């Protein structure tokens, strides 16, 4: 039968404090290393930040550094590394948006 396998996967859970700074962060990725993993270095870069551009760039770099992607029939290692940081930024943006009270969302 058919099998669905991710080209790359990223999951994030971000908790925000009173002043909208990151109180806690969890980031996990799959298909960029032999086994899925939590990206502790990336998480650490996000905590206590306001998710400014420099912080997101550094967290993305740390995530890319940790990846051990390979070429296979689904994607190249270069592609997998290249999309990690943008996926992280997108996931963090979604977390921030969903953390806003319902009346504050656009």
FIGU-106430 format. One record per residue: residue in three letters; z, y, x of N, C-alpha, C in turn. Coordinates in steps of 0.2 Angstrom, whole numbers. Layout:
% FIGU-106430
+-----+-------+-------+-------+-------+-------+-------+-------+-------+-------+
|   r |    nw |    nv |    nu |   caw |   cav |   cau |    cw |    cv |    cu |
+-----+-------+-------+-------+-------+-------+-------+-------+-------+-------+
| Ala |     Z |     Y |     X |     Z |     Y |     X |     Z |     Y |     X |
...
+-----+-------+-------+-------+-------+-------+-------+-------+-------+-------+
% end
This chain:
% FIGU-106430
+-----+-------+-------+-------+-------+-------+-------+-------+-------+-------+
|   r |    nw |    nv |    nu |   caw |   cav |   cau |    cw |    cv |    cu |
+-----+-------+-------+-------+-------+-------+-------+-------+-------+-------+
| Unk |     0 |    -6 |     4 |     0 |     0 |     0 |     0 |     6 |     4 |
| Unk |    -1 |    12 |     1 |    -1 |    18 |     4 |     6 |    20 |     6 |
| Unk |     7 |    24 |    11 |    13 |    27 |    14 |    13 |    34 |    15 |
| Unk |    17 |    38 |    13 |    18 |    45 |    14 |    22 |    46 |    20 |
| Unk |    19 |    50 |    25 |    23 |    51 |    31 |    22 |    59 |    33 |
| Unk |    27 |    62 |    34 |    27 |    69 |    35 |    24 |    71 |    42 |
| Unk |    19 |    76 |    42 |    17 |    78 |    48 |    22 |    82 |    52 |
| Unk |    26 |    85 |    48 |    32 |    89 |    51 |    37 |    90 |    45 |
| Unk |    43 |    90 |    46 |    48 |    92 |    41 |    54 |    96 |    44 |
| Unk |    56 |   101 |    40 |    61 |   105 |    41 |    66 |   106 |    35 |
| Unk |    72 |   106 |    36 |    77 |   107 |    31 |    82 |   112 |    33 |
| Unk |    84 |   117 |    29 |    89 |   121 |    31 |    94 |   123 |    26 |
| Unk |   100 |   124 |    27 |   105 |   126 |    23 |   109 |   131 |    26 |
| Unk |   109 |   137 |    23 |   112 |   143 |    26 |   117 |   146 |    21 |
| Unk |   123 |   147 |    24 |   128 |   150 |    20 |   129 |   157 |    22 |
| Unk |   130 |   162 |    18 |   131 |   169 |    20 |   138 |   171 |    18 |
| Unk |   141 |   176 |    23 |   147 |   179 |    22 |   147 |   185 |    18 |
| Unk |   152 |   189 |    17 |   153 |   195 |    13 |   148 |   200 |    15 |
| Unk |   147 |   201 |    21 |   142 |   206 |    23 |   135 |   204 |    25 |
| Unk |   133 |   198 |    21 |   126 |   195 |    22 |   125 |   192 |    29 |
| Unk |   130 |   192 |    33 |   129 |   188 |    39 |   129 |   181 |    38 |
| Unk |   126 |   177 |    43 |   126 |   170 |    42 |   133 |   167 |    44 |
| Unk |   136 |   164 |    39 |   143 |   161 |    40 |   142 |   154 |    43 |
| Unk |   137 |   150 |    40 |   136 |   143 |    43 |   129 |   142 |    42 |
| Unk |   126 |   137 |    47 |   119 |   136 |    46 |   118 |   128 |    48 |
| Unk |   114 |   125 |    45 |   112 |   118 |    46 |   104 |   118 |    46 |
| Unk |   101 |   115 |    51 |    94 |   114 |    52 |    93 |   107 |    54 |
| Unk |    89 |   104 |    51 |    87 |    97 |    53 |    79 |    97 |    53 |
| Unk |    76 |    93 |    57 |    69 |    92 |    57 |    67 |    85 |    58 |
| Unk |    61 |    83 |    56 |    58 |    76 |    57 |    51 |    77 |    59 |
| Unk |    49 |    72 |    62 |    42 |    71 |    65 |    40 |    75 |    71 |
| Unk |    45 |    78 |    74 |    44 |    81 |    80 |    48 |    78 |    86 |
| Unk |    51 |    72 |    85 |    54 |    69 |    90 |    55 |    61 |    88 |
| Unk |    57 |    57 |    92 |    57 |    50 |    90 |    61 |    48 |    84 |
| Unk |    66 |    52 |    83 |    70 |    52 |    77 |    72 |    59 |    74 |
| Unk |    73 |    59 |    67 |    75 |    66 |    65 |    81 |    68 |    68 |
| Unk |    82 |    75 |    69 |    88 |    77 |    72 |    91 |    84 |    69 |
| Unk |    97 |    85 |    69 |   100 |    92 |    68 |    99 |    96 |    74 |
| Unk |    97 |   102 |    73 |    96 |   107 |    79 |   102 |   111 |    80 |
| Unk |   107 |   109 |    83 |   113 |   112 |    84 |   112 |   119 |    88 |
| Unk |   108 |   119 |    93 |   107 |   125 |    97 |   104 |   130 |    92 |
| Unk |    99 |   129 |    88 |    96 |   133 |    83 |   101 |   136 |    78 |
| Unk |   105 |   131 |    76 |   110 |   133 |    71 |   115 |   138 |    74 |
| Unk |   117 |   137 |    80 |   122 |   141 |    83 |   119 |   148 |    84 |
| Unk |   112 |   149 |    85 |   109 |   155 |    86 |   109 |   159 |    80 |
| Unk |   109 |   156 |    74 |   109 |   159 |    67 |   115 |   161 |    65 |
| Unk |   121 |   158 |    67 |   128 |   159 |    64 |   130 |   166 |    67 |
| Unk |   133 |   170 |    63 |   135 |   177 |    64 |   130 |   182 |    65 |
| Unk |   124 |   180 |    63 |   118 |   185 |    63 |   116 |   188 |    57 |
| Unk |   112 |   193 |    57 |   110 |   195 |    50 |   102 |   193 |    49 |
| Unk |   100 |   188 |    53 |    94 |   185 |    53 |    88 |   190 |    55 |
| Unk |    90 |   195 |    60 |    85 |   199 |    62 |    79 |   196 |    66 |
| Unk |    74 |   199 |    67 |    68 |   196 |    70 |    69 |   193 |    77 |
| Unk |    73 |   196 |    81 |    75 |   194 |    87 |    79 |   187 |    87 |
| Unk |    84 |   187 |    82 |    88 |   181 |    81 |    83 |   175 |    79 |
| Unk |    79 |   176 |    74 |    74 |   171 |    72 |    69 |   169 |    77 |
| Unk |    67 |   173 |    81 |    63 |   172 |    87 |    67 |   167 |    92 |
| Unk |    73 |   169 |    93 |    77 |   165 |    98 |    78 |   158 |    95 |
| Unk |    80 |   158 |    88 |    82 |   151 |    85 |    75 |   147 |    85 |
| Unk |    70 |   150 |    84 |    63 |   146 |    84 |    62 |   143 |    91 |
| Unk |    63 |   147 |    96 |    62 |   145 |   103 |    66 |   139 |   104 |
| Unk |    73 |   140 |   103 |    77 |   134 |   104 |    75 |   128 |   100 |
| Unk |    73 |   129 |    94 |    70 |   123 |    90 |    64 |   120 |    94 |
| Unk |    59 |   124 |    96 |    53 |   122 |   100 |    55 |   118 |   106 |
| Unk |    60 |   121 |   110 |    63 |   118 |   116 |    65 |   111 |   115 |
| Unk |    69 |   110 |   109 |    72 |   103 |   108 |    67 |    98 |   105 |
| Unk |    61 |   100 |   103 |    56 |    95 |   100 |    53 |    91 |   106 |
| Unk |    52 |    85 |   104 |    49 |    80 |   108 |    43 |    77 |   104 |
| Unk |    38 |    81 |   102 |    33 |    79 |    98 |    28 |    75 |   102 |
| Unk |    24 |    71 |    98 |    19 |    67 |   101 |    12 |    68 |    97 |
| Unk |     7 |    67 |   100 |     0 |    67 |    97 |     0 |    60 |    93 |
| Unk |    -2 |    60 |    87 |    -4 |    54 |    83 |    -9 |    56 |    78 |
| Unk |   -11 |    51 |    74 |   -17 |    52 |    69 |   -15 |    58 |    64 |
| Unk |    -9 |    60 |    63 |    -8 |    65 |    58 |    -8 |    72 |    61 |
| Unk |    -6 |    73 |    67 |    -6 |    80 |    70 |    -5 |    79 |    78 |
| Unk |    -7 |    84 |    81 |    -6 |    85 |    88 |     1 |    87 |    90 |
| Unk |     4 |    86 |    95 |    11 |    88 |    97 |    11 |    96 |    98 |
| Unk |     5 |    99 |   100 |     5 |   106 |   101 |     5 |   109 |    94 |
| Unk |     2 |   106 |    89 |     2 |   109 |    82 |     9 |   108 |    79 |
| Unk |    12 |   103 |    80 |    19 |   102 |    78 |    24 |   107 |    81 |
| Unk |    23 |   108 |    87 |    28 |   113 |    91 |    26 |   120 |    88 |
| Unk |    19 |   122 |    87 |    17 |   128 |    85 |    20 |   130 |    78 |
| Unk |    21 |   125 |    73 |    23 |   127 |    67 |    30 |   127 |    66 |
| Unk |    34 |   124 |    71 |    41 |   124 |    70 |    44 |   131 |    68 |
| Unk |    43 |   136 |    72 |    46 |   142 |    71 |    44 |   146 |    65 |
| Unk |    38 |   146 |    63 |    36 |   148 |    56 |    39 |   145 |    51 |
| Unk |    40 |   138 |    51 |    43 |   134 |    46 |    51 |   136 |    45 |
| Unk |    54 |   137 |    51 |    61 |   139 |    51 |    62 |   146 |    48 |
| Unk |    57 |   151 |    50 |    58 |   157 |    47 |    57 |   157 |    39 |
| Unk |    52 |   153 |    37 |    51 |   152 |    30 |    57 |   149 |    26 |
| Unk |    60 |   144 |    29 |    66 |   141 |    26 |    72 |   145 |    26 |
| Unk |    73 |   149 |    31 |    78 |   154 |    31 |    77 |   160 |    26 |
| Unk |    71 |   162 |    25 |    69 |   167 |    20 |    71 |   164 |    13 |
| Unk |    69 |   158 |    12 |    70 |   155 |     5 |    78 |   154 |     4 |
| Unk |    81 |   152 |     9 |    89 |   152 |     9 |    92 |   158 |     7 |
| Unk |    90 |   164 |    10 |    92 |   170 |     9 |    91 |   173 |     2 |
| Unk |    85 |   171 |     0 |    83 |   173 |    -7 |    87 |   170 |   -12 |
| Unk |    88 |   163 |   -11 |    91 |   159 |   -16 |    99 |   161 |   -16 |
| Unk |   101 |   163 |   -11 |   108 |   165 |   -10 |   110 |   172 |   -14 |
| Unk |   105 |   176 |   -16 |   106 |   182 |   -19 |   108 |   180 |   -26 |
| Unk |   112 |   184 |   -29 |   114 |   183 |   -36 |   108 |   184 |   -41 |
| Unk |   107 |   180 |   -46 |   101 |   180 |   -50 |    99 |   187 |   -52 |
| Unk |   103 |   192 |   -54 |   101 |   199 |   -56 |    98 |   203 |   -50 |
| Unk |    99 |   201 |   -44 |    97 |   204 |   -38 |    90 |   202 |   -35 |
| Unk |    88 |   196 |   -38 |    81 |   194 |   -36 |    76 |   198 |   -39 |
| Unk |    70 |   199 |   -35 |    65 |   203 |   -38 |    61 |   199 |   -43 |
+-----+-------+-------+-------+-------+-------+-------+-------+-------+-------+
% end
